[in-house]
Amino acid sequence: MSQGMIARRYAKALVNLAEKENDLDNAGKNLSALTEVYKENTELREVLSDIKVSSRAKLEILKGVLNEIKAPALVDTFSRYLLTRIGSTVIDGSIQTHLNQIRQSIIRG
């Protein structure tokens, strides 16, 4: 299964959960903030993709970023799950897919 397909599945699940919690707009804003931090910080991308850095250390770093942007529990859990299950290489793609789905859901809603 391609990373794009995996990213779409995770993004769809997150959109469904955010809709159930009536938190779609907030989730989108927080994922946008996370995407910006990820894109703008080369060191963050390198550390999260470095196989020499332990999963525990990567989770602590991501936790710090999520705390800084004040991510709600749903976005926090989603982001940490992606990192532990799939790795950092899909984080950016999955977040972008999710943001697109949020935009579509808001337009439909």
N, C-alpha and C positions, 0 to 999 in steps of 0.2 A: 504494500500500500504506500502510495507516495506521501511525502510530507505535506503537500498541499491538501490532499484529501483528509489526512489526519487533522490538519489545522482547521479545515472547514467543519469537521464533526465536532471538535472541541468548541469552536466558536458558536456553532448552532446550539449546543448544549448550554453554553453560558448565556446566550441570548434568551433561551427559554426560561432559565432560572431567573435572570434579571427581570423578565416580563412578569413572572409569577410574583416576584417581590416588589413590583411596581418601581423598579430602580434602574430602568434601562438607560435613561439619560445620564444618571450619576455614574453608572458602570462605564458608559462610553467616555465620559470626561476623564475618568481615572485611567482608563486604558490608553487614552490619548496622551496623558501625562507620562505614563510608563513608557510608551513608545518613544516619546521625545527624549526622555532620559537615556533610554537604550541607544537611540540613534546618535545622540550628541556625545556620548561618553565611550570613546574607543577603549579605554582601560576596562570599563565594565563589560563590554562585549568580549574582550580578550580573556578576562578572568572567567566569565561564565562559560566560555567555550574551551577553556584549557583543561585537558584531561588530567593534568597533574594536580589540579586544585580539587580538593575533596568535595563531595556532594554537600556535606554539612557546611563547609565554608561558603560554597555557592549559595546555599539557602540562607545563611546569615547575611550575606551581602544583599541578596534580593529582598530579604525581610527589611533591611535598613532602607532600601530604596522605596519599598511599599509604605513603610512608616512615614518617610519624608513626604510622599505625595498624599498621605492620609487615605490610602486605598481602603474601601470598605471590605468586609470579610469575604464577600463573594469574589471580588477581583484578587484579593490576597490569596485565597485558596486556589483559584484558577491558575494564577501565575506560578505559584509554588508547585502545583501539580504538574504543570507543563515542564518545568525545569527538572523535576525529579523523574518523571516518566519518559519524557521525550528528549530533553536536553535543550540547551540554549539555541541551537540552530533553528528551531521551529518557533521560538517565542515571538520573534518579530513578525513572521509570516502569519502566525495564528492571531496575533493581536490585530494586524491589519485586516485580516478576514473578518474578525469579530466586529471591528469598527464599521466596516462596510455593511454587515448584517444589522447592526444597531441603527445605522442611518436609514436603511431600508425599512426597518420595523417602525421607526419614528414617522417616516413619510406615510406608511400604510395606516398607522394608528391615528 
